[in-house]
Amino acid sequence: MPSIRAKTVDILAQVRTQLNADAQTAAGNALLSKTEQNGLVDGDVLKEVAPDVRTQDGSVHVGPLVDAASARIQTLLGGVNTTTPDYVSKTEVKKLAGVDFGAATRVAKAFELITGKAIDLVPAKPAKPGSQSALPLANLAIGANGMMGLGGALNGNALELKGMGGAPGSIDLDVNGEHLHADFAAGKQSLGGVGGAFDARNVVEGLRDALPGDLDMRVALVKPGSFVVDFWPKGQAPAVDNAPQYGVFVGPPGTNVMMTGPLAVKLTSVPVPQGTTFSFRVDDKLYSATAQTSSATAAALCFDLKSQMEADGRTVVVKDYGLNNFLSLRVTG
């Protein structure tokens, strides 16, 4: 069934009508006093923009207030409505809720008045003083054939992935009311194991690859055999408490590689074709090195990665045991 949509221009017109009516009601005339401003709903866009339009004599005129609030909602909606900008569906309104819940409430009301369909918005849990809150999660489902003990559990606003993702599969969950689907492939990404064991790192990276443009994912905690991840509005994820703690190596298909610890990788020391790229993620930053000549080696790319990481103040050890033997890269701080 096709999704129900409304024209963006109609949504914005209806939002402006609401804003004007609410501003007029709050003010009682053409001016909004500070007392009347304080009486507006916390988090609503009218209250948020009022300080910006207050004149030097302390007055807030209703007209400029509505103009500023309308412009803010139009800008915020445009930031999440990039796929079909001429129309708005429930998906875009729920995305907006992850950016500005007050603006999303306004747009959801306009959407309901136009389409007759209500949108249930889920606000993020209030942040504790001095802290931030990850986006709420719901409806987790993991499916695959031949999984090696892979499992997941939601714990508040966090997802814990346990076991080993040793077969291709998929994962579905709702992030702040928006459905997220990710496919993942098998990969030798063991957590401190030997012999090419699997863990859920390939599932973590599958989720990362599937993120929409307005979301970030953070590996909040690495424990023996499991990863705890959470989701944030773009650019708002805080640094992890015990950095560095999470690493993953990415190379071209067929690369003989195995993670030997949370921040350590072992691979074969061989020549690599020109244009080959090795990447290594450390927490929220991805480092990449590309072979510039036809005589490049895997070891040279690992030493390039080491130099980049050290430039960021990290402590990195690369050991090369000779051509056609193996080499290792380990981030230690």
N, C-alpha and C positions, 0 to 999 in steps of 0.2 A: 504494500500500500504506500503510495507516495506521501511524503511528509507534508503536513499542513504549513503553508507559508503565508506571509503577508508582505505587501510591498514596503520596502524600507521608507519610502517617502511618506506613506500613510502612517507607519509606526511613529516616525518623528513628529508628524503633525499632531497625532493623538497625544503623544508625550508632552508636546508644548501646550496643548489645551489643558491637560492635567496640571502641569506646572503653574500655568497662569491662574487657574481656578484656586489651587492650594495657596499660592502666594497672596492672591487677593483676599482669601478668607483669613489667612494669618495676619495680614496687615490691617484689614478693615478699610484701607484707603490706598493711596498711591505710594505711601512710605512704610517701610518695615522698621520698627524700633528694635533696639538691642534686646529688650524684654521679649518682644514678639519673635525675634530671631532665635532666642534661646528656647522658645516654646516649640520650635520645629522639631521634627523627628530626628533623633541622632542617626547619623549615617546617610540621611537623605541628601540628594545633590543640592537642593535649595539651601540647606544649612551649611553644606560644605563650601559653596561658592560665595555665600553672603559676605564674608570678610573681604573678599577680593573686589567686590563692587561697592563697598561702603565708601562714601565720599569723605573728603577731608573734614566736612562739618559733621560727620557721623551718621549721615543719612544713607539708607538703602532704598533706592527707587525700585518699585516692583518691575517696571519695564526692563531695565538693564539686568535685574536679578534673573528674570525669566530668560532673557537672551543668553546670559552666561551659563545658566543651568542647561538650557537646550543645547548649546554648543558643546558643553562638556559631555553630555550623553551621546551626541552625534559622533564626537571624536572617539569615545570609548567603544561604542558599538562598531564603528568603522575598523577599529583595531582588531576585533575578533571576527568580523563578518567579511572575510577576504575571499571566500570561495565563490559565493553568489551574492555580491554586494547589493544588488538591486532588491533582494528579498531577505526576509528574516524568518527563520524557523525556530523551533524549540531548542535546537542544538546551539545556535548562536546566543540565545538568551542565557542558556546554562553556562556557556563559556564566559559570557559577560559577568555572571555571578561570581566567577572565580577571580575576576579583576576588580569589580566594584559592585558590591551587593546592592547598594542603594540605587545605583543606576539600573541594574538588572531588574529590580522590583518595579521601577517605573516602566521599563520596556515590556515586562511580563504583563502588567496591567493593560497597557495599550494593545498588546497582542491578543489578550482575552477579549477586550471590547470589540476588536475588529473581526476575529475568527470565531469567537464563542468557545475557544479552548483555553482552559487554565493551564498554567505551567507551575509545577511544584518545584520551587527553588530550595536548595539545601545550603544554608550558610555554613561556612567553616566554623568550627568550634572556637569560641572566644579565646584569644591568646591570654596567657597569664601575664601579669605585669612584668615588663622587661623581656618578654619572650615572643615567639611567633608560633603560629599553628599551621601544620601541613593541611592540605585539602582532605576532606572526608572521603572514605572509600566504602564501596558496597558491592555485593553481587559478584564475588570472585568465582571463576570457573576455569579449571585447567584440563585440557584434553590432549591425549596423544596415545599412540600405540607403543608398547615396549618401553615405557618410562621406568627408570631405575630408582624407584622410591621417591620421585619428585612429589612434593606437596607444598601447599601454601596455606596461610592463615592470616586473616585480618585482625589486627590488634589496634583498636582505635583508628587513628589516621595513618597507620603503618601496615605494610604488607611484608610478611616474613616468608621467604622461599627456602625450603629445606630439601635435602636429598640431591639427586643427580638427574640432570636433564639429558639423558643419553640417547634420546631419539627425537626426531622432529615432532613438533607439537604446536599448541596455541594456548593463549591465556586471554581471558576476558575479565574485565572488572569495570565498575563505574567510578570515575574520579570526579568528585564534586558534582555528581549527577550526570556527567557526560560519559558515554560508553567508550571504552578503549579496548581495542582488539590488537593482539600482537602474535605473529607467527615466529617461531624460533627453530633453528636447525641444531643438530647435534654438534658438539665441539669438544675437543680435549682441553678442558679448562678446569683442572683439578685444584682443589683447595688443600694444599699441603700434602697431597697424596703422591703416589708414585705409580708407574705403570700405565699412565694414560687414563686414570680414572676421571669421571665426569663430576661436575657439580652444577649448580643453578646459574652460573655466571652467564651462560649463553641465553638463559631466560631473561635475566636482568637486562642484557644488551638488546634482546629482542623488544622488550618494553621501551627501552630508550629510543630505538629506531622508529617505533610506532607513535611517539608522542606528537600531538598537534603543536603548532607553532607557539601557542600561548601557555604551554606547560613546560616545567623542568622536573626531572626526577633526580633524587638524591639517594645514594647508598648511605644510609644513616649509621649502620652498624654492621660489622662483619664478625660473625661468630663461627666457631668450628662447625662446618657443615651447613651453614645457613647465611643468608643475607637479608637485612631489613632495609626496605626502601620506602620512601615517602615521596609525595608529589606536591608541587608548589606552583603558584603563578610565575610566569616567566620572569627570571631575574631576581626572585625573592627568596630562593632557597639559602638558608644560612650555612656557614661552614660546619663541617662535622666536628664533633668534640675531640676525636682521637686521630686526627689526620697526621700522616697519610695512613689509610687503612685498606683501601680497595684498589686493586689493579687488574687490568685485563689487556692482553696482547691481541692485536689484530694484524694479520698478514694476508697475503694473497692465498686463494684456495690451493691446497696441496702442501702448504708450508708445514714441515714437521716440527710442531711446537707443543709444549705442555706447560701449563702453569704449575709451579711447584710450591706455591705459597700465596698468601693474599697479595703480595707485591713482588713476586718473583716468577721469571719465565726461563725455560730451558728450550733451546732449539738447535738444530744442526748447523754447524759452521760450514757454509757452502757459498760458492759464487752465486750472485743473483742477477737477473737480466736488468738492463737499463730501464728505468721507470718503475721498478719495484718499490712499493711503499710498505714500511713497517710502522705501526702505530702502537702506542702504549698509553692507556688511560690511567692517571693517578687521581683518584677521587673525582673531582668535577672538571679536570683539565685533560685534554687529549694532546699528546705529543706525536708528531709524525716526522719520518725521515724517508727521503726518496733517493734511490740510486741514480746518480747523474751520469754515469759512464757504464760501458759494457763490461768493465773489469771490476765492478763493485762486488762487495761481499756482504753476507749477513752480519758479520762482525762489525764492519764499517758502519752499517746502519744502526746497530746497537750502540756503538760509541757516539754516533751523532745524537741519538736519543739521550744518552747519558749527558752530553754537553748541554743540551737544551734544558734538561731537568736541573742540572747543577746551576745553570744561570738563574733558575727560580729559587735557589737556595736549598735544593734537595740534596741528600746524600745517596749516591748511586754507585754500585759496584758492578762492573762488567768483567767477566772472565772468559777468555777465548782459549780453548784447549787444542786449537789447531784445525787446519782445513780438513773437512770430512769427519771431524770429531764433533764435539758439541760446544756451545757457548751458553752463558747464562747472564741474565740481567736481573739485579735485585735492588729495589728501592728500600733503603734502611732508615730514612729520615727526611 
